Amino acid sequence: MFSYDPYAQLATLRDFAPLELTSPDFEPGGALPLFAWSADRGGEDRSPTLQWSTPPIGTQSFAISCFDPDAPTGSGFWHWAAFNLPATTTSLASGDGDLAALPHGATVLPNESRLERFIGAAPPKGTGIHRYFFVVDALDVETLDITPGSTPAVLGFNRHFHSLARGILIGTADPSEH
């Protein structure tokens, strides 16, 4: 397993208040449920339920993403990126990873497969256990002005400068299991 933590590196650039992020579908650091794996690997490409604590005063929207820094690409693999979720949002049900299921006004960016939805874990055999960073940021703006079709990295850059608080929940997937 790799040890690089991209969010720890970002925290050295700017301090964020904590936002507790949890899921009834898996424990922090624990294995993702089978439904959160890729359909090609026996899963359903369904995002897990995510719940977060009350954000700080001044929160006007949220951004959310799922990133695998352990993918053998040199740049990781984005599974999901959405933003402009209303400030009243405090959870997303399992399967809310596509635009049709998200609150009105939300935007979903293309993932690495160029699909505008959550895609499940599919770590290649021989690459060790992968970590999936589910991240929710409370933002100080109602909307981020990001061009449709932009990459999740563009979202990451923009959300960094508007984040008031950040919650991180890491799930894992072992390629030898599926």
C-alpha positions as CSV (number, residue, x, y, z in Angstrom):
1,M,0.0,0.0,0.0
2,F,1.2,3.5,-0.9
3,S,1.6,6.1,1.9
4,Y,1.0,9.3,0.0
5,D,-1.8,11.4,1.4
6,P,-2.7,14.2,-1.0
7,Y,-5.0,15.9,1.6
8,A,-2.3,15.9,4.3
9,Q,-0.1,17.8,1.8
10,L,-2.9,20.3,1.1
11,A,-3.4,20.9,4.8
12,T,0.2,22.2,5.0
13,L,-0.8,25.0,2.6
14,R,-4.0,26.0,4.3
15,D,-5.7,25.1,7.6
16,F,-9.3,23.8,7.4
17,A,-11.7,23.4,10.2
18,P,-12.7,19.7,10.7
19,L,-16.0,18.4,9.4
20,E,-16.9,14.9,10.6
21,L,-17.6,12.6,7.6
22,T,-19.1,9.2,8.2
23,S,-20.8,6.4,6.4
24,P,-23.0,3.6,7.8
25,D,-21.8,1.5,4.8
26,F,-18.1,1.1,5.9
27,E,-15.8,2.0,8.8
28,P,-13.0,4.6,8.5
29,G,-10.1,2.8,6.9
30,G,-12.3,-0.3,6.3
31,A,-13.2,-2.1,3.2
32,L,-15.7,-0.5,0.8
33,P,-19.0,-2.5,0.4
34,L,-19.3,-4.6,-2.7
35,F,-21.9,-2.3,-4.2
36,A,-19.3,0.5,-4.2
37,W,-17.0,-1.6,-6.5
38,S,-17.1,-1.3,-10.3
39,A,-19.8,-3.4,-12.1
40,D,-16.9,-4.9,-14.0
41,R,-15.6,-6.3,-10.7
42,G,-18.9,-7.6,-9.3
43,G,-20.1,-4.3,-7.8
44,E,-22.8,-1.8,-8.7
45,D,-20.9,1.4,-9.3
46,R,-23.0,2.8,-6.4
47,S,-21.7,5.5,-4.1
48,P,-21.9,4.8,-0.4
49,T,-24.1,6.8,2.0
50,L,-22.2,9.8,3.3
51,Q,-23.2,11.9,6.3
52,W,-21.4,15.0,7.7
53,S,-21.5,17.2,10.8
54,T,-22.9,20.7,11.0
55,P,-20.6,23.0,8.9
56,P,-19.2,26.3,10.2
57,I,-21.1,29.5,10.0
58,G,-20.7,31.1,6.5
59,T,-21.1,27.8,4.6
60,Q,-22.9,28.4,1.4
61,S,-22.4,25.2,-0.5
62,F,-20.5,21.9,-0.5
63,A,-18.2,20.0,-2.9
64,I,-17.6,16.3,-2.7
65,S,-15.2,13.9,-4.4
66,C,-13.8,10.4,-4.3
67,F,-10.1,10.0,-5.3
68,D,-7.8,6.9,-5.4
69,P,-4.2,8.1,-5.0
70,D,-2.9,4.5,-5.2
71,A,-3.9,3.9,-8.8
72,P,-0.9,3.0,-10.9
73,T,-1.1,6.2,-13.1
74,G,1.3,8.6,-11.5
75,S,-1.6,11.0,-10.9
76,G,-4.2,8.9,-9.1
77,F,-7.7,8.2,-10.3
78,W,-10.8,10.3,-9.7
79,H,-14.0,8.3,-9.2
80,W,-16.4,11.2,-8.5
81,A,-16.5,14.9,-8.2
82,A,-19.6,17.1,-7.5
83,F,-20.0,20.7,-6.4
84,N,-22.6,23.4,-5.8
85,L,-24.5,21.2,-3.4
86,P,-26.8,23.4,-1.3
87,A,-25.6,24.4,2.2
88,T,-28.6,22.6,3.7
89,T,-27.3,19.3,2.5
90,T,-25.9,17.1,5.4
91,S,-25.9,13.7,3.8
92,L,-26.2,11.8,0.5
93,A,-27.9,8.4,0.3
94,S,-26.2,5.4,-1.3
95,G,-26.5,5.8,-5.0
96,D,-26.7,9.6,-5.0
97,G,-23.5,9.7,-7.1
98,D,-25.1,10.8,-10.3
99,L,-26.6,14.2,-11.2
100,A,-30.2,13.0,-11.2
101,A,-30.0,11.9,-7.6
102,L,-28.2,15.0,-6.2
103,P,-29.9,18.1,-4.9
104,H,-31.1,20.7,-7.4
105,G,-28.3,23.0,-8.5
106,A,-25.5,20.5,-8.0
107,T,-23.0,19.8,-10.8
108,V,-21.1,16.5,-11.5
109,L,-17.8,16.6,-13.3
110,P,-16.5,13.8,-15.5
111,N,-14.5,11.2,-13.7
112,E,-11.5,9.5,-15.2
113,S,-13.7,7.4,-17.4
114,R,-15.3,10.7,-18.6
115,L,-18.7,9.7,-17.0
116,E,-20.6,12.3,-15.0
117,R,-21.3,10.0,-12.1
118,F,-19.7,7.9,-9.4
119,I,-17.8,4.9,-10.6
120,G,-16.8,2.1,-8.2
121,A,-13.5,0.7,-7.1
122,A,-11.6,-1.5,-9.5
123,P,-8.0,-1.7,-8.3
124,P,-5.9,-3.8,-10.7
125,K,-4.5,-7.1,-9.4
126,G,-1.0,-6.8,-8.2
127,T,-1.2,-3.2,-7.1
128,G,-2.0,-3.8,-3.4
129,I,-4.8,-2.3,-1.3
130,H,-6.1,1.0,-2.6
131,R,-7.4,3.9,-0.6
132,Y,-10.5,5.8,-1.6
133,F,-10.6,9.3,-0.2
134,F,-14.2,10.6,0.1
135,V,-13.9,14.3,0.8
136,V,-16.5,16.9,1.6
137,D,-15.7,20.6,1.7
138,A,-17.9,23.3,3.2
139,L,-17.5,26.3,0.9
140,D,-17.8,30.0,1.5
141,V,-19.5,30.6,-1.9
142,E,-22.9,29.4,-3.1
143,T,-21.5,28.4,-6.5
144,L,-18.1,27.7,-8.0
145,D,-17.7,29.0,-11.5
146,I,-16.2,26.0,-13.2
147,T,-16.6,25.2,-16.8
148,P,-18.8,22.1,-17.5
149,G,-16.6,19.1,-18.5
150,S,-13.7,20.3,-16.4
151,T,-11.6,17.8,-14.6
152,P,-12.0,17.0,-10.9
153,A,-8.5,18.5,-10.4
154,V,-9.9,21.9,-11.5
155,L,-12.6,21.5,-8.9
156,G,-9.9,20.6,-6.3
157,F,-8.0,23.8,-7.1
158,N,-11.1,26.0,-6.9
159,R,-12.5,24.4,-3.7
160,H,-9.2,24.7,-1.9
161,F,-9.5,28.5,-1.9
162,H,-13.1,28.5,-0.8
163,S,-13.1,25.8,1.8
164,L,-14.1,26.6,5.4
165,A,-14.1,23.0,6.6
166,R,-13.1,19.6,5.3
167,G,-14.2,16.1,6.1
168,I,-12.3,13.0,4.9
169,L,-13.4,9.4,5.1
170,I,-11.1,6.7,3.6
171,G,-12.3,3.4,2.4
172,T,-10.2,0.6,1.0
173,A,-10.3,-2.0,-1.7
174,D,-8.1,-5.1,-2.0
175,P,-7.8,-6.3,-5.7
176,S,-7.4,-9.9,-4.6
177,E,-10.9,-9.9,-3.2
178,H,-12.9,-9.2,-6.3
